[in-house]
Amino acid sequence: MKNIKYLLLRRTTQIGLLFLYFSANAYGWNILAGTFGTSMIFGTIPLADPYTTLQVLATGFVLGADVLLGAAIITLFYFVIGGRAFCSWVCPINMVTDLANWIRRKLNLDKEEVNYRFMKRSARYWIMVVGLIISAVVGIAAFEVFSPITIMQRGIVFGFGMGAAVIIAIFLFDLFGVKNGWCGHLCPLGASYSLIGKYSLIRVKHNADTCTACMDCKVVCPEKQVLHMISKESISVTDGECTNCGRCVDVCNDDALEFSIRSFTKNK
């Protein structure tokens, strides 16, 4: 039986954060209040999503020092430690897309050679840039208007309305359309955290000596291109697009993959 340690840890973190946001509204708790865009811990420590902050700045709006500090805190955290961990450990949409991809595997719908003919992973970087340009032109944070992350959080806290259609659309897109379509190809937040966390310290390390090339890791990996070293080299995953989800570590029966601290002196 495959290990699911990191999967359980991620779900606990994601559901726990949503519960804290819900409790702030329902019970008046101030442990974590706000949205994934801007939050406060214990009503004192500000947190702000860097891409959301850039969009607001692009509109010409003058932000308070607390928001800028919050964006700096989050940027520093993922720059040093987290990489794209936001995508797999925090973002609630990850639970939706993971479910869609689990069903895809069960229904044997994984045919990426067709998917990649009409959609590239680089699209999310273009969307990220276009989002900033549109924000500057129209004077509002463009992506935040349609962000499924915000829609899902507000739906859980206040109740789902028409916004549920957006979540269902992403689920169906990932299930019957492109594998990892939203998170892996379109989401601009994923693109921004990929750039921020390119040199983060916590990385998955591969040991080629014990690897039997079963490729189970690539089956479950949402960014399988980052595992190019499998069965070939004993090096760490250094690609910024790795989400540090740990699923590759969970499914590896060879103990060939583990989390480690990145080395900057040599690639191992």
LODRENGU-331370 format. One record per residue (C-alpha): residue in one letter; x, y, z; residue number from 1. Coordinates in Angstrom, 1 decimal, always signed. Layout:
rest, east, north, up, nr
A, X, Y, Z, NUM
...
END
This chain:
rest, east, north, up, nr
M, +0.0, +0.0, +0.0, 1
K, +1.3, +3.4, -0.9, 2
N, +2.2, +5.9, +1.8, 3
I, -0.1, +8.9, +2.1, 4
K, +1.8, +10.8, +4.8, 5
Y, +2.3, +14.1, +2.9, 6
L, -1.1, +13.9, +1.3, 7
L, -2.7, +13.8, +4.8, 8
L, -0.5, +16.6, +6.0, 9
R, -1.4, +18.8, +3.1, 10
R, -5.1, +18.1, +3.5, 11
T, -4.9, +18.8, +7.2, 12
T, -3.2, +22.1, +6.5, 13
Q, -5.6, +23.2, +3.7, 14
I, -8.8, +22.3, +5.7, 15
G, -7.3, +23.7, +8.9, 16
L, -6.7, +27.1, +7.2, 17
L, -10.2, +27.2, +5.7, 18
F, -11.6, +26.3, +9.1, 19
L, -9.7, +29.3, +10.7, 20
Y, -11.0, +31.7, +8.0, 21
F, -14.5, +30.3, +8.5, 22
S, -14.2, +30.6, +12.3, 23
A, -13.1, +34.2, +12.0, 24
N, -16.4, +35.1, +10.4, 25
A, -18.6, +32.6, +12.2, 26
Y, -17.2, +32.8, +15.8, 27
G, -15.2, +36.0, +15.8, 28
W, -11.8, +34.2, +16.2, 29
N, -8.8, +36.3, +15.3, 30
I, -6.3, +33.5, +14.8, 31
L, -6.4, +34.0, +11.0, 32
A, -8.8, +36.5, +9.5, 33
G, -9.2, +37.9, +6.0, 34
T, -8.7, +36.2, +2.6, 35
F, -5.8, +34.4, +0.9, 36
G, -5.2, +37.8, -0.7, 37
T, -4.8, +39.7, +2.6, 38
S, -4.9, +38.3, +6.1, 39
M, -4.0, +39.0, +9.7, 40
I, -2.7, +36.6, +12.2, 41
F, -4.0, +37.3, +15.7, 42
G, -5.0, +40.7, +14.4, 43
T, -1.4, +41.8, +14.4, 44
I, +0.8, +40.1, +11.8, 45
P, -0.2, +41.0, +8.2, 46
L, +0.0, +38.6, +5.3, 47
A, -0.6, +39.4, +1.7, 48
D, -0.3, +37.5, -1.5, 49
P, +2.5, +39.0, -3.6, 50
Y, +0.7, +38.7, -7.0, 51
T, -2.4, +40.2, -5.6, 52
T, -0.3, +43.1, -4.2, 53
L, +1.3, +43.7, -7.5, 54
Q, -2.0, +43.8, -9.2, 55
V, -3.3, +46.4, -6.8, 56
L, -0.1, +48.5, -7.2, 57
A, -0.5, +48.3, -10.9, 58
T, -3.9, +50.0, -10.6, 59
G, -2.1, +53.0, -9.1, 60
F, -3.7, +52.5, -5.7, 61
V, -1.5, +53.4, -2.7, 62
L, -1.2, +50.5, -0.3, 63
G, -0.7, +50.8, +3.4, 64
A, +2.6, +49.7, +5.0, 65
D, +0.8, +46.7, +6.6, 66
V, -0.1, +45.2, +3.2, 67
L, +3.4, +45.8, +1.8, 68
L, +4.9, +44.2, +4.9, 69
G, +2.5, +41.3, +4.6, 70
A, +3.5, +40.8, +1.0, 71
A, +7.2, +40.9, +2.0, 72
I, +6.6, +38.3, +4.7, 73
I, +5.0, +35.9, +2.3, 74
T, +7.6, +36.5, -0.4, 75
L, +10.4, +35.9, +2.0, 76
F, +8.8, +32.7, +3.4, 77
Y, +8.4, +31.1, +0.0, 78
F, +11.7, +32.5, -1.3, 79
V, +13.6, +30.8, +1.5, 80
I, +11.5, +27.8, +2.4, 81
G, +8.4, +27.1, +0.4, 82
G, +8.9, +27.2, -3.3, 83
R, +5.4, +26.6, -4.8, 84
A, +4.2, +25.1, -1.6, 85
F, +1.3, +27.5, -1.6, 86
C, -0.2, +25.7, -4.5, 87
S, -0.2, +22.2, -2.8, 88
W, -0.3, +23.0, +0.9, 89
V, -2.5, +26.2, +1.1, 90
C, -4.6, +26.7, -2.0, 91
P, -8.1, +25.2, -1.7, 92
I, -8.4, +24.7, -5.4, 93
N, -5.7, +22.1, -5.1, 94
M, -8.1, +19.8, -3.4, 95
V, -10.5, +20.1, -6.4, 96
T, -7.8, +19.5, -9.0, 97
D, -6.3, +16.6, -7.1, 98
L, -9.7, +14.9, -7.0, 99
A, -10.1, +15.4, -10.7, 100
N, -6.7, +14.0, -11.5, 101
W, -7.3, +11.0, -9.1, 102
I, -10.5, +10.2, -11.1, 103
R, -8.6, +10.7, -14.4, 104
R, -6.1, +8.0, -13.3, 105
K, -8.9, +5.6, -12.3, 106
L, -10.7, +6.2, -15.6, 107
N, -7.4, +6.0, -17.5, 108
L, -7.9, +9.4, -19.1, 109
D, -4.3, +10.4, -18.9, 110
K, -3.2, +11.2, -22.5, 111
E, -0.9, +14.2, -22.1, 112
E, +0.6, +13.7, -25.6, 113
V, -2.7, +15.1, -26.9, 114
N, -3.1, +17.8, -24.2, 115
Y, +0.3, +19.4, -24.9, 116
R, -0.5, +20.0, -28.5, 117
F, -2.8, +22.9, -27.7, 118
M, -1.8, +24.1, -24.3, 119
K, +1.7, +24.9, -22.9, 120
R, +2.6, +25.3, -19.2, 121
S, +4.2, +28.7, -20.1, 122
A, +0.6, +30.0, -20.7, 123
R, +0.4, +30.8, -16.9, 124
Y, +3.3, +33.2, -17.1, 125
W, +1.7, +35.1, -20.0, 126
I, -1.6, +35.2, -18.0, 127
M, +0.3, +36.5, -15.0, 128
V, +1.8, +39.4, -17.1, 129
V, -1.5, +40.1, -18.9, 130
G, -3.3, +40.2, -15.5, 131
L, -0.9, +43.0, -14.4, 132
I, -1.4, +44.9, -17.6, 133
I, -5.2, +44.7, -17.5, 134
S, -5.1, +45.8, -13.8, 135
A, -3.2, +48.9, -14.8, 136
V, -5.5, +49.7, -17.7, 137
V, -8.9, +49.1, -16.0, 138
G, -7.9, +50.2, -12.5, 139
I, -8.9, +47.0, -10.6, 140
A, -7.0, +43.9, -9.6, 141
A, -8.1, +41.9, -12.7, 142
F, -7.4, +38.3, -11.6, 143
E, -9.0, +38.8, -8.2, 144
V, -12.4, +39.4, -9.9, 145
F, -12.4, +35.9, -11.3, 146
S, -10.0, +34.1, -9.0, 147
P, -11.4, +30.6, -8.2, 148
I, -9.2, +30.6, -5.0, 149
T, -11.1, +33.6, -3.7, 150
I, -14.4, +32.3, -4.9, 151
M, -13.9, +28.9, -3.2, 152
Q, -12.8, +30.5, +0.1, 153
R, -15.7, +32.9, +0.1, 154
G, -18.1, +30.1, -0.8, 155
I, -16.9, +28.0, +2.2, 156
V, -17.1, +31.0, +4.6, 157
F, -20.3, +32.6, +3.4, 158
G, -21.9, +30.0, +1.2, 159
F, -21.7, +29.2, -2.5, 160
G, -23.8, +31.0, -5.0, 161
M, -23.1, +31.2, -8.8, 162
G, -19.4, +31.1, -8.0, 163
A, -19.8, +27.3, -7.6, 164
A, -20.0, +27.1, -11.4, 165
V, -16.4, +28.3, -11.6, 166
I, -15.2, +25.6, -9.3, 167
I, -17.2, +22.9, -11.1, 168
A, -15.8, +24.2, -14.4, 169
I, -12.2, +23.8, -13.2, 170
F, -13.0, +20.3, -11.9, 171
L, -14.5, +19.2, -15.3, 172
F, -11.7, +20.9, -17.2, 173
D, -9.0, +19.0, -15.3, 174
L, -11.0, +15.8, -15.4, 175
F, -12.0, +15.6, -19.1, 176
G, -9.8, +18.3, -20.6, 177
V, -6.2, +18.9, -19.8, 178
K, -4.4, +17.0, -17.0, 179
N, -3.5, +19.5, -14.3, 180
G, -5.0, +22.1, -16.6, 181
W, -5.7, +24.9, -14.2, 182
C, -2.8, +24.6, -11.7, 183
G, -0.3, +23.4, -14.2, 184
H, -1.1, +25.6, -17.2, 185
L, -3.3, +28.6, -16.4, 186
C, -3.1, +29.8, -12.8, 187
P, -1.0, +33.0, -12.6, 188
L, -0.5, +32.6, -8.8, 189
G, +1.3, +29.3, -9.6, 190
A, +3.5, +31.2, -12.0, 191
S, +4.3, +33.9, -9.5, 192
Y, +5.2, +31.4, -6.7, 193
S, +7.3, +29.5, -9.2, 194
L, +9.4, +32.6, -9.8, 195
I, +9.5, +33.5, -6.1, 196
G, +10.5, +30.0, -4.9, 197
K, +13.0, +29.1, -7.6, 198
Y, +15.8, +29.1, -5.1, 199
S, +14.0, +27.9, -2.0, 200
L, +15.8, +25.6, +0.4, 201
I, +13.4, +22.7, +0.9, 202
R, +13.7, +20.3, -2.1, 203
V, +12.9, +16.8, -3.1, 204
K, +16.1, +14.8, -3.5, 205
H, +16.5, +11.8, -5.8, 206
N, +18.7, +8.8, -5.1, 207
A, +19.4, +7.0, -8.4, 208
D, +21.2, +4.1, -6.7, 209
T, +17.9, +2.8, -5.2, 210
C, +15.6, +3.9, -8.0, 211
T, +14.0, +1.1, -10.0, 212
A, +12.5, +3.4, -12.6, 213
C, +9.0, +2.3, -11.8, 214
M, +7.8, +5.9, -12.7, 215
D, +5.1, +5.9, -10.1, 216
C, +6.3, +9.3, -9.1, 217
K, +5.7, +10.8, -12.5, 218
V, +2.2, +9.4, -12.6, 219
V, +1.1, +11.4, -9.6, 220
C, +3.4, +14.5, -10.0, 221
P, +1.4, +17.6, -11.1, 222
E, +4.6, +18.9, -12.7, 223
K, +6.3, +15.8, -13.9, 224
Q, +8.8, +17.6, -16.1, 225
V, +10.6, +18.5, -12.8, 226
L, +11.4, +14.8, -12.3, 227
H, +13.7, +14.6, -15.3, 228
M, +16.5, +13.0, -13.2, 229
I, +14.5, +9.9, -12.2, 230
S, +16.6, +6.7, -12.6, 231
K, +19.4, +8.8, -14.1, 232
E, +21.0, +11.1, -11.6, 233
S, +21.2, +11.5, -7.8, 234
I, +20.3, +15.2, -7.6, 235
S, +17.7, +17.4, -6.1, 236
V, +14.7, +18.8, -7.9, 237
T, +15.7, +22.5, -8.5, 238
D, +12.9, +23.5, -10.9, 239
G, +10.8, +26.4, -9.4, 240
E, +7.7, +24.7, -10.8, 241
C, +7.9, +21.9, -8.3, 242
T, +5.1, +22.3, -5.8, 243
N, +6.8, +20.4, -2.9, 244
C, +3.6, +18.4, -2.6, 245
G, +5.4, +15.2, -1.5, 246
R, +3.3, +12.9, -3.6, 247
C, +6.3, +11.5, -5.4, 248
V, +7.9, +10.8, -2.0, 249
D, +4.6, +9.1, -0.8, 250
V, +4.4, +6.7, -3.7, 251
C, +8.0, +5.8, -4.0, 252
N, +8.4, +2.2, -2.8, 253
D, +12.2, +2.3, -3.5, 254
D, +12.8, +5.1, -0.9, 255
A, +14.6, +6.9, -3.8, 256
L, +12.9, +10.3, -3.0, 257
E, +13.0, +12.4, +0.1, 258
F, +12.8, +16.0, +1.2, 259
S, +16.2, +17.6, +2.0, 260
I, +17.9, +20.9, +2.2, 261
R, +19.1, +22.2, -1.1, 262
S, +22.8, +22.5, -1.7, 263
F, +24.0, +25.6, -3.6, 264
T, +27.6, +24.4, -3.9, 265
K, +26.7, +21.5, -6.2, 266
N, +23.5, +20.1, -7.5, 267
K, +22.8, +17.2, -5.2, 268
END
